[in-house]
Amino acid sequence: AGRVDWRQPAGSHMDTWQARLDDGSLLPAGSHIQYADKPAELPSGHDGLLYLPAAWTGSRIDIALKDGRRCRIERLPATDLIAEATCQLQP
């Protein structure tokens, strides 16, 4: 299997979160993340991992799953190594 290189762009500071859907399952890999209509540089990774700018902490994050469903993290928690966040499925 190939390795994914998660090196961050020069001059940016990114933190890592692990996201779960409100049913307890991990956020599917490849889900697309955005904050205030600004997309994240990377989609979600394996094991529900999100690699997002540290400046997004405390903000509402909208996520489009690959199957067309949408979910929302109302307030991205502060990180301590890897923080957990719950993404509530939207009607």
Order of alpha helices (4+ residues) and beta strands (2+ residues): beta-beta-beta-beta-beta-beta-beta
